[in-house]
């Protein structure tokens, strides 16, 4: 499964630059770029950490329980628009 676009969306939604996420994950900016472009394989622990850093715990939960991540994203997006 490729997670690059999901990683990019959660990073941008949280307002972080690649550099900021890289700093929080203790990796280089180029590693963040390569992850977002599906150029390197992402380990499960790194995926969970990414969603913690980008403040997207609902994505972690969806993945862990086998829910459709895109459906969860649509719900969260709709709720965010309603609240704003």
PLY file of the C-alpha trace (Angstrom):
ply
format ascii 1.0
element vertex 84
property float x
property float y
property float z
element edge 83
property int vertex1
property int vertex2
end_header
0.00 0.00 0.00
1.32 3.44 -0.88
0.91 6.19 1.68
2.76 9.09 0.07
-0.23 11.22 -0.86
-1.82 10.60 2.53
1.40 11.65 4.26
1.55 14.83 2.20
-2.12 15.67 2.85
-1.81 15.23 6.61
1.40 17.26 6.69
-0.14 20.12 4.74
-3.38 19.97 6.73
-1.36 20.35 9.93
0.43 23.37 8.47
3.90 21.83 8.67
6.63 22.16 6.09
8.71 19.15 5.08
11.54 20.61 7.13
9.38 20.84 10.26
8.16 17.26 9.97
11.70 16.07 9.29
12.91 17.78 12.45
10.15 16.22 14.56
10.79 12.76 13.09
14.57 13.15 13.35
15.09 12.50 9.64
16.26 14.63 6.74
13.95 16.77 4.62
14.87 14.63 1.64
13.65 11.55 3.52
10.29 13.25 4.10
10.13 14.10 0.40
10.97 10.54 -0.60
8.31 9.18 1.79
5.69 11.53 0.34
6.63 10.39 -3.17
6.53 6.69 -2.26
10.22 6.36 -3.16
11.10 4.55 0.05
9.16 2.01 2.07
7.49 3.24 5.22
7.59 1.13 8.37
4.42 0.85 10.45
6.02 2.52 13.46
7.10 5.46 11.27
3.61 5.74 9.83
2.06 5.95 13.29
4.68 8.48 14.40
4.00 10.60 11.29
0.31 10.82 12.13
1.12 11.71 15.73
3.47 14.48 14.63
1.00 15.84 12.08
-1.80 15.66 14.64
-3.88 13.20 12.62
-4.63 10.44 15.16
-7.88 9.56 13.42
-5.85 8.24 10.48
-3.81 6.02 12.80
-6.98 4.62 14.34
-8.54 4.04 10.92
-5.49 2.13 9.75
-5.27 0.04 12.91
-8.91 -1.06 12.78
-8.97 -1.51 9.02
-11.32 1.34 8.14
-11.25 3.08 4.79
-8.83 5.96 5.35
-10.30 8.08 2.55
-13.76 7.86 4.14
-12.34 8.96 7.50
-10.54 11.86 5.81
-13.76 13.01 4.16
-15.62 12.92 7.46
-12.86 14.81 9.28
-12.68 17.36 6.46
-16.44 17.91 6.58
-16.41 18.30 10.36
-13.52 20.75 10.16
-15.44 22.88 7.66
-18.54 22.84 9.84
-16.60 23.87 12.92
-14.70 26.64 11.10
0 1
1 2
2 3
3 4
4 5
5 6
6 7
7 8
8 9
9 10
10 11
11 12
12 13
13 14
14 15
15 16
16 17
17 18
18 19
19 20
20 21
21 22
22 23
23 24
24 25
25 26
26 27
27 28
28 29
29 30
30 31
31 32
32 33
33 34
34 35
35 36
36 37
37 38
38 39
39 40
40 41
41 42
42 43
43 44
44 45
45 46
46 47
47 48
48 49
49 50
50 51
51 52
52 53
53 54
54 55
55 56
56 57
57 58
58 59
59 60
60 61
61 62
62 63
63 64
64 65
65 66
66 67
67 68
68 69
69 70
70 71
71 72
72 73
73 74
74 75
75 76
76 77
77 78
78 79
79 80
80 81
81 82
82 83
